Amino acid sequence: MLQYQFGVEEVTTKIGILREEFRLLHDYNPIEHVSSRLKSPESIIGKVARKGCDPSFSAIRAAITDIAGVRVTCSFTSDVYRLFDQFTGQSDVTVIEVKDYIRDPKSNGYRSLHAIVEVPVFLSDSVAPVIVEVQFRTVAMDFWASLEHKIYYKYRRSAPAEVLEQLAEAAETAHRLDTLMEDLHQQVHAGTAEVPPPDHHLVPTDEVLGQLRAIRDSLGRG
């Protein structure tokens, strides 16, 4: 479990670096928030029993790929794929499996982009490859999934047919909202490439750059 915790921290650090880069160097930050979780040992054992998995550590590692999870909530659908490409394109991230529930939603309306990845965890005496499930979704997708989860468990996994139908309709409404907001976003940003002024001490202001040029010019004349 400690290795999985370290795996989560590796992934959240990578996402955090991308988030800071977007905030400081680009026109806007596509990441709304990041969360993570580890399955409890009790939950893992329950899944082992349901899957009929051999109860050895190696078999559990191979069969259960969502012990460690990170969820990245983005502003727009295009941001989901953009961030997915940038994260999975890193040289030390190995993609094991991708499940695109945005292009191919689940029957209940669930949408999200799941990536099962393997990242190296550097321990004191070895390097351990750890599998982490990373979910990328929009705010609307996350809103629907969170409420669906609460409703589903309220009925102890046996929700009435009319409730399931209404949840599916709500998922379509959330999808239409995502599409509308994506269109508005494209209209607002069409033809603009302005970068906002820096809001962090690590990014030099125009005044600092001017001083640097003046020093350089004075040294050149000398």
Phi, psi and omega per residue, in radians:
M1 nan -0.563 3.121
L2 -1.135 -0.696 3.105
Q3 -1.103 -0.692 3.111
Y4 -1.156 -0.650 3.074
Q5 -1.080 -0.746 3.097
F6 -1.133 -0.636 3.098
G7 -1.073 -0.746 3.075
V8 -1.044 -0.757 -3.125
E9 -1.152 -0.627 3.077
E10 -1.074 -0.808 -3.098
V11 -1.184 -0.786 -3.118
T12 -1.143 -0.552 3.056
T13 -1.136 -0.763 3.116
K14 -1.073 -0.788 3.120
I15 -1.135 -0.675 3.122
G16 -1.090 -0.663 3.110
I17 -1.143 -0.773 3.093
L18 -1.065 -0.696 -3.134
R19 -1.087 -0.777 3.127
E20 -1.155 -0.684 3.112
E21 -1.072 -0.797 3.107
F22 -1.072 -0.740 -3.078
R23 -1.125 -0.650 -3.032
L24 -1.606 -0.575 -2.948
L25 -2.004 -0.169 -3.073
H26 -2.093 3.054 -3.008
D27 -1.258 -0.395 3.051
Y28 -2.856 2.878 -3.102
N29 -1.784 2.028 -3.078
P30 -1.364 -0.165 -3.065
I31 -1.657 2.064 3.126
E32 -1.435 -0.882 3.057
H33 -2.824 2.842 -3.100
V34 -2.272 2.365 3.077
S35 -2.364 2.853 -3.128
S36 -2.570 2.832 3.092
R37 -2.788 2.739 3.005
L38 -2.088 2.372 3.024
K39 -1.121 2.485 3.070
S40 -1.278 2.712 3.077
P41 -0.961 -0.636 3.128
E42 -1.126 -0.723 3.124
S43 -1.164 -0.665 3.121
I44 -1.119 -0.792 -3.134
I45 -1.106 -0.674 3.090
G46 -1.074 -0.713 3.123
K47 -1.232 -0.612 3.064
V48 -1.026 -0.753 -3.129
A49 -1.165 -0.737 -3.109
R50 -1.167 -0.644 -3.109
K51 -1.463 -0.197 -3.082
G52 1.176 0.581 -3.097
C53 -1.405 2.534 3.038
D54 -1.084 2.288 -3.035
P55 -1.412 0.739 3.035
S56 -1.797 2.711 -3.103
F57 -1.045 -0.749 -3.102
S58 -1.139 -0.708 3.137
A59 -1.190 -0.686 3.116
I60 -1.127 -0.749 3.103
R61 -1.012 -0.713 -3.081
A62 -1.319 -0.630 -3.000
A63 -1.572 -0.532 -3.058
I64 -1.961 1.896 -3.008
T65 -1.806 0.086 -3.121
D66 -2.055 0.494 3.067
I67 -1.111 -0.781 3.077
A68 -1.850 2.293 -3.113
G69 -2.404 2.478 3.049
V70 -2.250 2.346 3.130
R71 -2.047 2.222 -3.139
V72 -2.019 2.043 -3.136
T73 -1.766 2.168 -3.058
C74 -1.914 2.955 -3.117
S75 -1.316 -0.831 -3.024
F76 -2.306 2.824 -3.125
T77 -1.050 -0.702 3.122
S78 -1.076 -0.560 3.099
D79 -1.162 -0.594 3.126
V80 -1.007 -0.881 -3.105
Y81 -1.250 -0.622 3.108
R82 -1.083 -0.821 -3.124
L83 -1.223 -0.657 3.079
F84 -1.011 -0.813 3.139
D85 -1.087 -0.742 -3.107
Q86 -1.206 -0.676 -3.141
F87 -1.236 -0.885 -3.093
T88 -1.272 -0.245 3.102
G89 -1.408 -0.104 3.130
Q90 -1.242 2.481 -2.951
S91 -1.122 -0.452 -3.106
D92 -1.760 0.226 3.059
V93 -1.878 2.054 3.129
T94 -1.801 2.100 -3.137
V95 -1.443 2.123 3.115
I96 -1.596 -0.781 -3.095
E97 -2.776 2.557 3.075
V98 -2.184 2.289 3.070
K99 -2.118 1.901 -3.087
D100 -1.677 1.607 3.107
Y101 -1.531 0.107 3.025
I102 -1.464 -0.878 3.106
R103 -1.297 -0.501 -3.126
D104 -2.296 1.391 -3.049
P105 -1.104 2.731 3.025
K106 -1.198 2.874 -3.072
S107 -1.071 -0.478 3.140
N108 -1.474 -0.041 3.129
G109 1.790 -0.073 -3.104
Y110 -1.055 2.318 3.089
R111 -2.267 2.360 3.088
S112 -3.127 2.791 3.073
L113 -1.935 2.022 -3.093
H114 -1.835 2.349 3.058
A115 -2.218 2.112 3.010
I116 -1.602 2.002 -3.066
V117 -2.177 2.801 3.057
E118 -2.075 2.245 3.136
V119 -2.179 2.577 3.118
P120 -1.417 2.355 3.045
V121 -1.957 2.091 -3.065
F122 -1.586 1.913 3.127
L123 -1.676 3.127 -3.086
S124 -1.148 -0.520 -3.068
D125 -2.242 0.126 -3.106
S126 -2.903 3.015 3.031
V127 -2.051 2.110 -3.080
A128 -1.864 2.148 3.029
P129 -1.347 2.216 -3.065
V130 -2.157 2.346 3.125
I131 -1.600 2.298 3.131
V132 -2.301 2.367 3.022
E133 -1.596 2.133 -3.141
V134 -1.971 2.138 3.134
Q135 -1.854 2.246 3.069
F136 -1.972 2.255 -3.138
R137 -2.696 2.896 3.075
T138 -1.513 3.011 3.096
V139 -1.070 -0.740 -3.129
A140 -1.131 -0.739 3.100
M141 -1.081 -0.726 -3.111
D142 -1.183 -0.706 3.105
F143 -1.031 -0.862 -3.127
W144 -1.108 -0.807 -3.075
A145 -1.101 -0.669 -3.134
S146 -1.131 -0.794 -3.128
L147 -1.265 -0.634 3.102
E148 -1.073 -0.691 3.136
H149 -1.082 -0.751 -3.132
K150 -1.166 -0.744 3.135
I151 -1.158 -0.743 -3.113
Y152 -1.035 -0.775 -3.108
Y153 -1.385 -0.328 3.031
K154 -1.086 -0.639 3.122
Y155 -1.632 0.194 3.118
R156 0.931 0.843 3.055
R157 1.201 0.238 3.140
S158 -2.299 1.036 -3.120
A159 -1.227 2.527 3.106
P160 -1.072 2.735 -3.086
A161 -1.032 -0.686 -3.117
E162 -1.163 -0.582 3.087
V163 -1.187 -0.757 3.115
L164 -1.089 -0.667 3.119
E165 -1.140 -0.749 3.121
Q166 -1.154 -0.619 3.085
L167 -1.129 -0.700 3.105
A168 -1.120 -0.696 3.092
E169 -1.128 -0.691 3.116
A170 -1.124 -0.644 3.103
A171 -1.103 -0.693 3.101
E172 -1.164 -0.658 3.095
T173 -1.097 -0.761 3.105
A174 -1.096 -0.671 3.125
H175 -1.153 -0.716 3.101
R176 -1.120 -0.652 3.093
L177 -1.113 -0.749 3.090
D178 -1.025 -0.772 -3.125
T179 -1.115 -0.760 3.136
L180 -1.101 -0.820 -3.114
M181 -1.158 -0.603 3.071
E182 -1.098 -0.757 3.122
D183 -1.103 -0.764 3.110
L184 -1.087 -0.720 3.116
H185 -1.051 -0.779 3.141
Q186 -1.132 -0.681 3.129
Q187 -1.127 -0.765 -3.085
V188 -1.157 -0.671 -3.047
H189 -1.664 0.019 -3.129
A190 -1.115 2.167 3.074
G191 1.355 0.080 3.118
T192 -1.959 2.409 3.113
A193 -2.410 0.502 -3.122
E194 -1.306 2.385 3.093
V195 -1.828 2.242 -3.116
P196 -1.124 2.743 3.125
P197 -1.068 2.622 -3.103
P198 -1.104 2.511 -3.134
D199 -2.145 0.486 -3.068
H200 -2.551 2.549 -3.067
H201 -1.183 -0.281 3.134
L202 -1.323 -0.337 -3.130
V203 -1.751 2.054 -3.091
P204 -1.178 2.482 3.078
T205 -1.406 2.969 3.102
D206 -1.070 -0.594 3.132
E207 -1.129 -0.765 3.127
V208 -1.119 -0.741 3.122
L209 -1.108 -0.648 3.096
G210 -1.105 -0.713 3.100
Q211 -1.109 -0.694 3.127
L212 -1.101 -0.737 3.117
R213 -1.117 -0.698 3.137
A214 -1.094 -0.727 3.115
I215 -1.118 -0.760 -3.133
R216 -1.107 -0.738 3.130
D217 -1.145 -0.673 3.140
S218 -1.168 -0.658 3.091
L219 -1.200 -0.593 3.122
G220 -1.180 -0.660 3.130
R221 -1.229 -0.522 -3.123
G222 -1.252 nan nan
